[in-house]
Amino acid sequence: MVEEVGQGKHEIVLTNRNLLEVSGVVSVECFDSEEFLLQTDCGFLGFRGQDLHIKNLDLELGNVAIEGHFTEFHYFDASLPRAQKQKNFLGRLFR
């Protein structure tokens, strides 16, 4: 199966480095209080921080709002398999 990237509108709004609002979200792949991996219309988006938690989630509209202290954002290559994206993102923590 080939992932289609860029089919919808995708925006990221970071307010005061502690509130992140993302549109164009297809799914929340994995998350905990220090990292999230989202599938968006523009590919996979991973980010890290401290005390992260979901404030609002509406996958029908493709919106998610997350609170916490954000330190890093990264888009993953759309051609990588989903398991590899999760492994790369989570695996870097334990190096």
Secondary structure by P-SEA (a helix, b strand, c coil): cccccccbbbbbbbccccbbbbcccccccccccccccccccccbbbbccccccccccccccbbbbbbccccccccccccccaaaaaaaaaaaaac
